[in-house]
Amino acid sequence: MIRALGLLLIFLLELAVLAIGARWGWSLDAPTAGRLLAAVGVPLLLAGLWGVLGSPRARVPLRPPAKHTFQAGWFVLGGGMLALLGQPWLGLALVVVWAVVIILLRRAGRPA
């Protein structure tokens, strides 16, 4: 039960990074068309990268150290975008919650 809850939380955090990417793209100092393009393009780019490298069914299977590094970078990027949006504490919270859940999942014998 706890493992399922941890995996659900990780999934929701992954989706949050996509939403943060959309918000960050919309916040750019650009004409409306450019902001709209960034608000749609950034999450699409992130989703494509996740599908190719980060997901459990990734098209390019990475060895565990590389996959963990990619996933860590994903959440640090999300935290960084939140910081750029003026929410550095939320960005830090995103990264810390992800790290704590990953540690708990690994201690439970279920790598994420």
N, C-alpha and C positions, 0 to 999 in steps of 0.2 A: 504494500500500500504506500509506504513512504517513498519507495523507488518510483512508483507511478506518479506520485505527486511531484517528485523532483524532476522527472522527465517532462511532465506537463509544464512546470515552471520554466525549465530551460527553453522549451518550445515557445512559450509566451514571450520570453525575453528575446528570442530570435526574431519573432514577429515585431516586437517593440523596436528593434534596431531598424527594421524596414520602415516603420512609421516615422522614426526619428530621421531617417534619411530623406523621407518625403518632406517633412517639416523643415529640415535644414535646406533642402533644395529650394523650397518656397521662400525662405528667408534671404536668399542671395540678393545682392544689390544689382538688379538687372531689370530690363523691361518685363512686363507681365508675361509675354510669350516665353522669354528665357527662363523665368522663374517656374512657369508651368512645365516647361520641358525638363528642368532640373528636378522638380517635385515628382515627376513621373519617371524620369530616367535614372535617378540615383537609386531608388528602391528596385527598379528592374535590373540594374547592373549588380546591385548587392545580391538580389535573389539568384541571378545567374551564377555569380561566384559561389554562393552557398551550395547551389545544386551541383556544381562541377567539383568543388573541393571540400565542402564542409559537412554536407548532410550524411546521414548513415548510409544512404544509397548513392554516394557521390560517383560521378562518371569517371573521375580520376581518383582512384583510391590512394590515399596518402598513408604512409607509415604513421603509427601512433604519435611519435614526437612532432612530426610535421602537421598532422591533423590537429593536435592540441594547440600548437602554435597558431595555426590559422584561426581556430575557434577563439582563442584568446584575443587575437588581433581584431576579430569581428566585434567583440564586446568592448574592447578598448576604443575602437573606431566609433561605436555607438556612444560611448561615454564622452569621447572627444567632441562629437557633433553636438551633444547636449551642452557641453561646456561652451562651445561656440555660440550656442543659442542663448547663452546667459544663465544656464542651469548647471553649474559645475558640480553642485552637491548631488543633483539627480544623476549626473554622469558617473560620479564616483559610486553612488549607490547601485547603479546598474552593474558596474564591474564587480563590486564587492558581493552583491547577491549572487551573481553568476559564479564567482569563485567559491563562495561558501557551498552552494548547491553542488558544484562539481566535486569538491572535496568530500562532501557527505555521500554522494553517489559512489565515488571511488572507494571510500571506506566500507560501503555496503556491498562492494564487489561488483558494481555495475558501472563500468566506465561510460561516460556520455560522449 
